[in-house]
Amino acid sequence: MELESILLPGVNPERPFLIAGPCSAETEEQVMTTARSLAADGVKIMRAGIWKPRTKPGGFEGVGSEGLQWLKKVKKETGMYVSTEVATQKHVYEALKYGVDLLWIGARTTANPFAVQEIAEALEGVDIPVLVKNPVNPDLELWIGALERLSKVGLKRLGAIHRGFSSYDKKIYRNLPQWHIPIELKRRYPNLPIICDPSHIGGRRDLIQPLSQQAMDLGFEGLIIETHCDPDCAWSDASQQVTPSRLKEILSALVIRDAKQTTEDLSELRSQIDEIDDQLLEIFAKRMRISQEIGTFKKEHDMTIVQTDRYDEILAKRISQAEGMGMNPEFMRVVLEAIHDESVRKQIDILSK
């Protein structure tokens, strides 16, 4: 993808690139009150959902095109840029007609290549920044595919929004961060700006600060934070919105580290990592050879491959050992499960011959 800057004139090029505003445009008064507070604190780009895709029908699904008139008024009165989500060609045409400055594609839309293609075709020949949220499910190729569809029609001012991934196992977050996925996206496209959406990842306003800091520590270019003049009374996603004054506190507390600092001083430590990785590979190879020998023994004695009691014993013992060494038990579980899966695969190969 051939990329150009998503920065708009007058927007501070230093991190974080910030987009803030309510989840939904609800009333003209709510939009303007929020906008005035944000503008007074120096925010340059306001967001507001005009069309809201809901999981089930019957909920508030946005005010529709009427809200675009309010965003136009925001631009005229405060001088801020305005942005909104688009999910159809009609949304694109309406947003452009009212002078919206930045668009983003939501997670549900990103997961639908047909919808993304229609949006791309509607934007062909238009010079406007477009941000693409990650799909609902953790599928990096689907995320990249959406960006490529936009790139193929000539859009160059592209960026990505990391809003986390849906999971039945919610735990603390509304959407699991799975940081390794946006990190891999950045590895493949180093010049692609990635914006973090801590509001949707956390789902709770108390998580916005730590998630924003994590995003900055990982070198993300910016943040998109849901901000409402009266969050508790918001018509959608009330629990994950903050007041403009709280947003100001969050931003003031952020530690912005130097993303371009040289890492030459780490060469000795990295050399040690390389050496340990070589040793790990040798140990893994040796372990797999033993697994193959076990597979041969099981074949000769008509034994089943998976011995659940033995597997449970290994998991419990090794995870307990890892905790004692200061390692994350969940990390150890993932490693052991991956090793076990590969061992089973090798033994299946032996029995099938």
Secondary structure, DSSP 4 states (H G I P E B T S, - for coil): ------PPTTS--SSPEEEEE-SB---HHHHHHHHHHHHHTT--EEE-BSS---SSTTS----TTHHHHHHHHHHHHH--EEEEE--SHHHHHHHHHTT--EEEE-HHHHT-HHHHHHHHHHHTT----EEEEPPSSS-HHHHHHHHHHHHHTT---EEEEE--B--S--TT-SSB--THHHHHHHHH-TTS-EEE-HHHHHSSGGGHHHHHHHHHHTT--EEEEEB-SSGGG-SS-GGG-B-HHHHHHHHHH-----TT---GGGHHHHHHHHHHHHHHHHHHHHHHHHHHHHHHHHHHTT--S--HHHHHHHHHHHHHHHHHTT--HHHHHHHHHHHHHHHHHHHHHHHH-
